[in-house]
Amino acid sequence: MMLSYCALRKDGSMVNAKGQFDGVRDLMDALLSQEMTLVSYRPSKLLFLNRLKPFIQPKIKRMEIVEFCDSLASMTGSGLPLLDSMESIKETIRVSRLREAIEEVIREIGRGESLSGAFSHQPGVFPEMLVFFCSVGEETGTIQDALSNTSDYLRKVDSIVSQVKRALIYPSFVIAAMSSVIIFWLFFVLPRLVETFKEINVQLPDITISLVHFVEFSTRNWFLFPISIGGLAAVMFAMGRFRRTRLLLNRIAFSIPVVGDLLKCSTLTLMFSNMSLMLHSGVTLTRSLDVLGEIFHNELIRNVIVTIREETSMGNSLLEAFRKTCFFDAITLKMISVGEKTGALDQRLRYLADAYQEKTTRFVDVMGKMIEPVAMAMSGGVFIFVIISLIGPVYDLVSKLGG
């Protein structure tokens, strides 16, 4: 049940909070483990809203988790107890959802739950990699390294996502602007001009007549557009449930010029970065591949990881497994070979991750330079279309009136 409570700390300060507990005894035990005394409690009202709250609250930003991991790693590394460190960090968190999640983690640890287990109970807040690295850190006694590794991984993900978003800002703006212009001319300007043209008997070009028919059809049957969009979304969702369909779409995406290269480089950056971090943390290669198979949702990448996993489990070298996938270039295979021979595979993988991140940045710049002339050409096409279909008849009208 959801309980709101007031508790007294050892230093005399009061704490007002709420959380999910099995009962009052569970609440008292949780507070006792944190050296707090229960003063009062009451069942939380509006249970429906409390259950709905995780779905309507804003999503936790990736960099907020990075800051949390960095702070917790720094405090635990300086010798502070884990619970005291989390209590201190919680007071500095301004995002209510993250603060409540940390409070729940503190309560679960106080009941005897492990750090990774407490994080895993908040899947909407804490990412899978944090849970995994913390479980490894608990096994090896290196929680600080686990938190630092998670922070590095999330930073790399955020950097790649930011680069891709930056490349798409300009074309998105151009497309939105052109769409707004076309809608305005078609549904607001064109109907009024057509009425004027009919009154004065101006001969309209075929393209304008076609547009008039389209606008009339759209006005009468406007409901068909949301139905079509909903149907298309339903079809795409249904197709996405089949693994073969997802695999085919992923293959098509990777084969698109420039875009496919950008997708491949960004994916390999994350893949090699994860493998490097896990191997450096003492995780076996087999377990690293298993974790990668769970993290990546791209079916093509999953196929690649499964192939590597099967080949290595059969006793083949990692180089042979990578070559069997037919997915990696010669430089990557060379680095894998060097890493296997020298016993420094994690370092070679980190080198590959950095190299592919540089390629990702380069492809983002190339995409930006390629998209600009394409967007300008599209804008020019829209301008010509408006002149031919709308401005031309207006010019004829003015000419007749002048005559």
N, C-alpha and C positions, 0 to 999 in steps of 0.2 A: 504494500500500500504506500501511497505518497503521503509523507508526514512533514509538516512544517514544525520546526523546533527552535528553542532558544537554549543555548548551552553556555556554561561558564568555564573560561580557561583558567589555568593555574595562576596567570599574572593578574587575574581579576577582570579581564575584558570579556565582553559578551559577544556571542556569535549567533546570528539569526540566519537560518538556512533551511533548506528542505531537500528531501531525497527519497529514494525508493527503499523501503525496509519491509521485512517480513512481519514485523510487529514492534511493539514498544521495547521488548527485551532485546531485539536485534539492534534497535536504535541505541539503547543504553550500552550495549557491548561495543558498538562502533565508536561511541563517544569515549568510553573508558579506555579503549586502545589508543586514543589520541590525547589521553590525560585531560578530558573535559567532563564536566558534570552537567547532567540534564536538568534544566530549570523548568521548562514547560514544553508542551507539544500539543498539536492538534492535527487531525486529518486534513489534508490539503483539499480545498474546494475546487470546483470546476475540473473534475477529473478528465472530462472529455477534452478540454482545452490543454491539459497537461500532456495527454497522450498525443494530441495533434501538434504540440509545440515543436518537436524535433523536425517536423515536415515543413513548417512555415517559417522557422528561423532561418536567417541567411547562412549560407555555407561558410565554413571556416576556411579562410584563405591559407594557401600553402605556406606563405612566408610567416604567418602567425605561428604555425607549428614549428617552423625553423627556429624562430626566436625562442619558443618554449624549450626546444631541444638544446639549443645553445646555452640557455640560462641554467637548465637543469644539469647539463654536463659540467658547466663551470662550477656550480655549487657543490655537486657531489665530488668533483675532482679536488676541490679545496678541503675536503674532509667533513663537510656538513652531512648530517643524516638525511636520508632520502625524503622522509615525511616532512621534516623541517624545511628542506629545500623547496618542496612542492607547495607548502603552506606560504612561504615567502613569495614564490612566483605567483601564486594565485591572487595575492593582494594587488599585484601590478597589472593583472589582466583586465582589460576593459570590455572585451567581448563576452557578453553574458553566457552564451552557449559554451564557449571554451572554459570559462571559469566554473560553470556548473559541472562540466565533464571532469575537470581536474578535482573538484570536490568529491565527485563520485569515485574517482580513482583513489583518492586519499582514504575514503571510507572503506573501500574494498581491500586495500593493502592493510588497513588496520584490522580487518577481520581475518587476515592471514593469506589473502590472495597475492599471487606474484605480480610484479610490475607488468610483465607482458600480458598476463591474464586480465588484469584490470584494464589495460589499454584495449584489449580485444573486445571487451564488453561495450566499447564506445566506437563501433565501426564507422559511424557517420562523422566522427571528429578526428580520430587518430588513424593514420594510414596503415596498410598492411605491413609495409617495410619497417615501420617503427616497432610493431609487434614482433616481427621476425628478428630484427637486430637485438631487441631487448631480451628475447628468449635465448639468443646466442650469448649475449652478455651475461645473463644469469648462469648459464652453464659454465662459462669461462671466467666469471668474476670480473668482467670488463664492461660494466654498465656505462661508464663514461665514454668509452670508445664506441659502444653501440649507439648512444645518443648522437655523438659526433658524426658517425657514419650515416645515420638517418638524415641529419642536417645537411651533409654534403650531397646526398642523393636528391633530396627535395630541392635544394638550390639548383642542381643541374636540370631537374625537370622543369622548374619554374623559368629558368633561363631559356630553355628550348621553346616552351609554350609562349613566352613573351616575344621571342623572335618571330615565331610563326604569326602571332596576332599582329605584330607590327607590320609584317608584310601584307596582311589582308586588310589593314585599315583603309588605305587609299582606294583600292578597287571597290570595297564595300561602300565607301562614301560616294564614289562616282555612280555606281549602280543604283543606289538609293536616290540620288539626285535625278538621274535620268528617268527612273520609274515615276518619280513625283511629277516631273515635267510632262511625261506622256499621259499620265492619268488626268492631270489638270487640263491639258489640251483636248483630250478625247471626251471627257465627261462634263466639262464646264464651258469650254470655248466652242468646240465643234457644234453642239446642238444649236446654239444661238446663231452661229454663222450660217448653218444650213437653212434655218428659217428665213434669214435675210436673203440668202441666195435664191430660195424658191419664190419669194415675193417679187424679186427683180428679174427672175428668169435667167439666171446665170448658169451656163452649162458647166457642170462639175466633172472633174476628171474621174476616171474609173477607180483610182486608188482612194479618192475621197468618198465616193459612193460606197465602196467596200467598207471603209471605216465607219460610215454612217450606219450601215446594216449591222456591223459588229457592235456598235454602241447600243443600238436599239435592242439587239438580242441580249446583250449583257444586262441592260436595264430591266428587261422583262424576266430574265431567268438568272438573276443574281445569285439565287440560292444554289445554283449548280457549281459555282466556284468553291465555296467552302466544302460542299459534298465531295467534289473531285479531289481537293487537297486532303480531306480526311480519308478518302478511299485510297489515295496514293500512299499516305502515311501507314494505313492499315496493311496494304500490300507489302510495303518495305519492311514493316515490323514482322509480318508473317514470314517473309523470305529470310529475314535475319535470324529466325529460329532454326534454320537448317544450316548445318555446318558447311556443306558443300557450297551453298550459295554465298555464305560469308567468305569462304576461301576464294571463290571466283572473284568476288568484288575486291578483296584485298589484292589479288594478283593484278587486276585491272588498275587499281590505284597505284601500285608500285611500278607499273609499266608506262604511266603517263610521263612525258618528258618534263624535266625540271621538278615538277611536283612530286613525281615518284622518287627522284633522287633525294629531294628534301625529306620525304617521309622515311626513306631507307636510312639516311644518315642520322636523323634524329632518333630513330628506333635503335640503331646500332650503338649510338652514344649511350643510351640508357642501358642497353643490354650489357655492353662491356664494362660500363661503370659499376653496375650491380655485381657482375661477376668478380671484378677486381676487389670491391669492398668486401664481399663475402669470403673470398679466398684469403684476403689479408686478415680477416677476423678469425680465421681458423676453420671455416666451414668447408666441408669436403666438396669436391667438384660435383658429385652425384646430387647432393642435397642442394647445391647452388642451382643446378639445372632444374630440379623439381620446383624450387621457389620461383624461378624465372617463368616456368610454364604456368604458374598460377597468377603471376603479376600481369603478364601480357595477355590482352584479349584479342589481339590480331591473330587470326587463324593461320596466316602464312608464317608468322614468326613462331607460333606455337608448333607448327609442323617442323620448322627448322630445329627448334629446341628438342623436340621429341626424337628427331633423327640423330642428333648429337648424343642424346641420352642413351638411345638404343645401341649406337655404335660403340660408345665407350664402355657400356656394360658388357658388350661382347668381347672386350679385351683389346679393341682397336685403339690406336693413339688418338689424341684429341685432334691432331692435324688431319688424320684420315677421316674422322667424323665431320670436321668442318668442310673438307673437300667433297664429301659425299652429298652434302646439301645442295651444292651448285649455287649457293647464294652469296658467297664471300669472294672478294677480289684477291688478286695475287699478293698484294701488300699485307692484307689481313692474315692470309695463310702463312706468309713468311714470319710475321710477328708471333703467331701461335707456335710455329715450329721452333723459333728461337727461345720462346718462353718455356716450352717443354724441355728443350735440351739443357738450358741453363738453370732450370728450377726456379725461375723468377717469372712465373706465368702471371701473377697478379700485377707485376710492374708493366709487363708487355700489354696486358689488357687495359691498364690505366693509360698507357701511351695511346692505344687505339681509341679509347674513349675521348681523350683530348683531341686527337686528330680528326675524329668524326664530328666533334663539336665545332671545330674550326670550319670543316666543310659545311656544316649546317648553317653557320653564320654567313659563309660565302654564298650559299644557295639562296638564303633569304635576301641578301643584297641583289643577287642576280634576278630573283623573282620581282623585287621591287622595280628594278630598271626595265624589266620586260613588260610588266603590267602597265606602267605609265603610258607608253605609246599605244598599247592595246586599248586602254581606257580612253585615251584621247581620240583614237579612231572610232570607237563606239559612240563617243559624244558627238563627233562630227557626223556620223551616220544618222543619229537621232535628229540633229539639226537639219540635215538635208531632207530627211523624211518629213519633218514639220513644214519645211519650205514648200516641198512639192505638193503635199496633201492639203495644206491649210493656207499658207501664205499666197500660193499661186492663185487660187480662186479669189482671194481678197484683192489681189492686184488687178485681176480682170474686172472685178466689181468696181473698183476705183476708176479704172480706165473708162468703163461704160458710163459711169456717173459724170466723169469729166467730159466725155464726148457729148 
